[in-house]
Amino acid sequence: MSAVKVLVLSLAAAAGAFAHVGSPDVFFQGKAGPYPVLVSIRPPDVIPGIAHVQVRALAAGVQKVELAPTPMTGEASKHPPVADVAERTPGDPNGFEGAVWLMGFGSWEVHVRVSGPAGAGELAVPVPAIATKASAMQSGTGYFLFGMMLFLSVGLVAMVGAAVREARLEPGVAAPAWDRQAVLWMSFAAVVVTALLWFGKNWWADDAATYARRLYKPLGASASVDGAGHMELRLTDPGWMAMRKLDDLAPDHGHLMHLFLIRWPAMDQVFHLHPDQMATGYFGQDLPEVSAGQYRIYADIVHENGLAETAVGEVALPDVSGKPLSGDDAGGAAIPTGNSFALPDGYRMVWRHDPADKVTSKKLLLFRFAIEDAEGRPAGDLEPYMGMGGHAEFVKCDGSVFAHVHPTGSVPMASVNVASPEAMMAMHQMEVGPEVSFPYGIPTPGDYRIFVQMKRAGKVLTGAFDLTVK
């Protein structure tokens, strides 16, 4: 194979591109002490802003749920505010809802405190506090405020003139039609008011510019591949605040990067790889056998402060006769055939989905998958895959949504380890099989493909399933 250098085009990321692409909501399944709970958090898209929280108890008896937000690290993380009591969800005896303020940029966590007959327990759920847009003022409000500004400005100048003109008169004496001193003072007041308005306009513009610089700018990913099938990947930073660094990455499931390559637009080849870091922002990977085509790049990383990001890009790959997949690397052909996906040795991966159970956008569901033999019996030799029962990727067919989800939810384990080491220890004790479920809420309607990796008999297997959300 001749040496090939590949031109990479950066993708324009959708709103909510931090941690995932186009999927801003946080989903987490864990234990608050003795109580298993499922938590869904919708972060604000402006900071400071309100995060909406839903908690569903997976066991009966929960009497009270309290919510308190804190930064994930730093001195403020040690001093949580007074917790807000979540209200019960109408029609759901095990559901609770509430809202919390995220006051600053960065990695936050929402402390979910659960009380019941078995005592009390707490679970910390990592949440990114990142501004993704600047909300425009409504035109009606703008016109009203502009009118009020004119009214108050003219009124203030008139009050100065009236005070100067009438303060020098004896009681009962009519004010003259023309008072030169009053006019001079009114002119001076008009200049002062104009200067204050000019200062206020500049202050407002400077504040808006500062906020605009804080709007999230996603990482890009560019790549090249040589004739030996070795790919080099570079993270490209468009310059987003001083808080972003690339020399502070934390291992997530034992790897600094989870790299997903999806052949586009057919989405018939998918690879879940784990390149090695060669230098700050640079990674290398010997590719497995890859068919030529245009591939979308989704590269998951986690910073030491718990903030997760997904770098995006696009690469044209030639035919690569690479090394066999090994270790935690997985992938290959992924063409859906309904709710059952054929695997080697006569086994199959099955999506246990009732067609009557309609999937709608923003509805939190458990997507359940299992591996069966040819007779439909559950496989008894499932193994943990990077410490989990499996990994799943939800990808919208137009590329606007990519979410890497675990049985514990959409939160990377490196973020959980920063927020709650106790929860991390509990996850290491989770048993595998015979069925794996992934808590997730589809963010927008459209056509999706779900890629699932599970491990059986020492081999990582990949299945693919199609989903249409209306």
N, C-alpha and C positions, 0 to 999 in steps of 0.2 A: 504494500500500500504506500503510495507516495505521501510525503508530508503535506498536511493540510492545515492551513490557518483559517479559523472560522470567524466570520463577522457576527457580532452579537448585537441585537437590538434590545434596548431597555423597554420594558412594558410600562405603560401608564397605569399606576395602581389605583384601584377604586378607593373610595372613602372607607376608612376602617381597615387600612392595610397593615397596621401593626399586629404582630403575632400571627395573624392570618391575613389573607387577601379577601376583602369584601365580606368578612364575617366577624364583625366587631364584638358580638355578644360572647360572654364567658360562661361556660358550662362546667360544672364540677360535681363529682359524686364522691362522697367520703363519709367519715364518721365524726360527729360532734360528741365526743365522749362515747356513751353507749348507744347513741342514736344515729342510724344511717340516714343521710339526707342527700337530696339532689338540689343543687343550687344553680340558679340562672341569674346572671347579672348583665344588665345592659348599660355599659359605660356611657357617660356624656360625650358628645362630640365637640363641646366647648369646655374650657377649663378656666375658672372654677365652674363646676356643673354638678348636676344631680344624677347619680347612678340608681337605676331601678332594680330592685332585688326581689327574686321569687325563691322561696324555700319550700320544698316538698318533703315532708317526713316520710321515709320508706318503712316506718314501723308505727303502729298505733300508740297513743298515750302521750304524745308531745303536747305540753300545755302552754308553753310560752317560747317565743323566738325573739331575740334581741339582736340588733345590728349596730356595729361601730366601726368606722373606717379609720385607718392610720396609714402613714407612709410605711413601706415595707422595711426600710432601713433608716438609720439615723436616730437622733435623740427623740424626735417626735413619735417614733414608733413605740417608745416606752410609755407614752402618756396618752392613751386613747380618750376620746371624748365620752360624755355620758351616752350610753347606748339608747337607740330608739327602739321602741317595741313594735314589732311587725304585726300587722293586722291579718286576721284569718281571711283566706280567699273565699269569696262567696261560692257556695255549692261544693266546696272541697274541704272536708274536715281535716285533712292532713296538709293543706296548703297555707302558706303565709306570704304576705307581700309587704314591702317597705321601700324606703328610699333613703339614701345617704349622700352627703355632700363630699365631693373630692375637690379639695381646695387648691392643689398645686400639681405641677407636672411631674411625671415619673411613675415609678412602680408603687402601687398602693395595695392594701389588703383589706378586705371586709371581714371582720370578726363576727361569725355567726354563733351566738350563744343559745343553746337549746336547754330547756328545763322540762322535767317531767317526773314521773314516779320513780325513775331509776337515778334521780339526781340531776346534775347539770353537766354539760359538756360544751366545748368550744371548738370551732373549726375556722381556720384562717384561709380565705380564698383570695389568691392574687388577682389584681385588676390593674390593667394599664390605664393611666390617666394621661391621655394624649389628646391635644386639640387637633381635630381633622378638618374643621371648617370655621369660618367666621360668619356668624349669623348677621344678615342684613336687617336694618331697621325697616319696619313696615312703612310704606309710603304715607298712610294716613297719620301714623304717629309722627313721622318726620315733618309733615305739613303743620300739624298741631304744635309741635315744639318750636318750629320756625316762627309761627304766628305769635306764640307766647313770648319768644325772644324779642320780637319787634315791639310787642305791647309793653313789656317790662322796660326795654331800653328807652323807648319814647316817654314812658311814664316817669322813669327816673330823671331824665333830662328836664321834663316839665316840672317835676317836684322841686328840683334845684332852682329853676327860674322863679317859681312861685314863692319859695322860701326867701330868696334874696329880695324879691320885689316887695313882698308884704311884711317882712320882718321889720322894715324901717318905717312903717306907717303907724300913725296913731290909731287907736280904736275908732271905728266908724268912718274912717276916711277911705274913699274909693281909690283903688289902684289905678295908676295912669295907664293909658293905652300903650305907651312906649316907655321902657325903662332900659337905658343903655347898659347900666351895671348888671341888670338881670340877664340881658342878652349875652353879655360877655361871660358871665358865669355859666349860662346854658351852653355856650360854645365850648367852654372848658370841660363841662361835664360830658358833652357829646364826644370830645376827643378822648377823655378817660374811658368812657364806655366802649368806644370803638377799639381802643387799645386792649381793653380787657377781653373783648370778643376775639380780637386777632390772636392774643395770647392763648385763649381757650381753644381756638381752632387749631393752632400749632401744637398745643399740648395733646389735643384729641388725636391729631394726625400722627404724632410721634408714638402715642400709646397704641394706636391701631397698627402702625408699622412694626412695633415691637412684638405685638401679638401675631402679626402675619409671619414674622421670622420664626415664631414658635410652632407654627402649623406643621404637622408631621410631614416629612419628606421621606418616602420609603427608600431603602437601600436598593441599588441595582446589582445585577450579577452579569459579568461578562466572562467568556470562556474561550479557550483554544484547545485543539487536540492535535497531537503529532502523529507521525506515521506508525508509531508503536501502540497507538490507542490510549496514550496517557493524556488525560484532560487536566488543564489548569484552569481554576476558577478564581476570579477576582471579585471581591465585593467593592462596589463603587458607591461612595457616600456623596450625595448632592449637597452636603453641608447643612445639617439640621442641629442647631443649638450646640452648645459646648458640652451638653450632657452625653452626647453619643461618642463612644470610643469603640475601636475595633480590637483593642488589645486586652479586653476585659471579659472574654467569652468564658462561659461556664459549661462544663460537660452536661449534656442532657441525655439520659439513658446511655452514658458512657461515651458519647461522641460530641465534639464541638459543633458539628454541622450534620443536619439531616437533609440530604439533597434528593430532590425528586425531579426526574426527567420524564416528561410525558410527550409522546409524539403527537404533533398537532397538524391538522384538526381532527384526525381520525380517532385519537385517544386510544389506539389499539396496542401501544407499547408503553409500559410504565416501569420505572426503576426507582427503588428506594436505596440510596447509596450513602456512604459515610466517608467523605474525603478527609485526608489528613491536612492539618494546618502547617504550611511551609514557612510562612512569615505573616506578620500582621495584615489581615485582609486577603491573604492568598491561600488557596487550598489546592491539593492535588489528588487525583484519583485515576487508577488504572481501570479503564472501562471494561465491562463484560462484553459479551457478544451483543452488538447493537445494530439494528437495521437502519439504513440511511433514511434521513428525513429531517423535517423541521421539528425541534423539540422546545417545549416550554420548560423553563427552569424555575423551580421554587426551592429556595434554600433557607431552612429554619435554623436560627441561632438564638441563644439566650445570653444576655449580659449578666455579670456578677450580681447586679442589683435586682435581678429577677425579671427585667424587662425583656420580652421576647419579640423577635422581628422575623419577617419573611422577606428575603431579597428575591426579586423577580427578574427574569431575563428571557431571552430566546436565542437558540443556537441551531445552526444547520450542521448536522452530523453526517459523516460518510458511513459506509458499511464498516463496522469494526469487528474484527475477529479477535475478541479479547479473551481474558482469562475467565474460567468458570466462576460463578458467584460463590462467595464464601463468607464465613462469619455472619454478620448481621445484614449484609447486602442481599437484596431481593429484587425480583422483577422479571420482566419478559413480556410475552404476548398476553393481552388482557382484553379479550373480546367477549362481552356479556352474551349469555344465552338464557336469559330469564332469571328466575330466582335460584337456579342451580348452576354452579360453575364447575366444569370437569377438571379434576386434578390428576396427577400421575398415580399409577398403581390402582386405578379404578375408584379412587376416592373422589369426593366432590365437596365443594364448599357451598353451603346452603344459607340463603338469606331467609330467615323465618319472619316473613312479612305477610300479614293478612291483607289481600288486595282491598277488602272492604274497609280497612282502616286507612282513611285518606290522610295523606301527608300534606300539610299546609305550611306556608311560610311562617316563621317565627314561633312555631309550636314545638316545645321541647318533647322529644321522643327518645325511646331506647331502640336503637337499631341493632337487632340480634342476629348473630351469625354462628354457624357451627360447621364442623367437618364430619362427614358421614362416610361409611363404606358403601359398597355397591348395593347392599341390602337395606340401607337406611339406618344402620346402627351407628350411634355416636362413636367417634374415634376415641379410644382410651389412652392414646399415647401423645396427647397434646402437651406442649412444653411452653414455658414462658419465652416470649420474644422481647428481648431487651427489658426484662422485668415486668412485662405486661402480658395479658392474655392475647393481645393482638394490637395492631395499629390500623387505622382507617383514614383515608383521604377522601374528602367530599369536594368534587371539582365540578364547577358549572361549565357547560359545554361552550360558552363564549369566553371562558377564561377569567371572568370577573370575580369568581369565588374559588378560593382554595383554603381548606381547613384540614389540618392534621390533628386527628382526634384519638384519644386513648379510652380505655374502659373507665377511667376516672374523669374523662371530659376533655375539654379543649385546652386546659392549662398545662404547659410544659412541666415535666417533673423537676427541672432545675429551678423553676419559679416556686414550685411547692416546697422544695427543700429550703429555700430562703425564707418563705413565709411561715411554714409550719413543719419543722423536723419531725414532730410527733406524727403528723399525717403521713409523712414520707415513710416512716417506720411501719405504719399500719399497712401501707400499700405493698411493701415488700413481703407482707404476710398473706397477700391475696392468693387464693388458689386459682388454678387455670383449668378451664373447661367444665363440662363438655360444651358449653355455650359461652360466647363472648358478646357483651352488649356495649354499645357506644352511645352515650348521651349527647344529643346534638339537636339543634333547631335550625332548619334550613332558612337562610336569611331572606332570600327573594325567590319569587316564582321562576320557573324555567326548567330546562332539561339538565340533569346532573348525571355524573358517573361516580360511583363509589368504588374505590380500590381498597381491598382488605388484605393485610398480611397476618398470617397465623403460622405457628411453628408446630410441625408434627414429625416425630421420629428423626429429629436432628436437622430437618430441612425447613426453610422458610418458604411458605407457599403464598401465592398471590391470587386473589379472585377479583372479579369485576362485575358490577351490577348497575343497571340503568334505573333512573328514577325521574319521573316528571312531576313537578310541583305546580299546581294550578292555583 
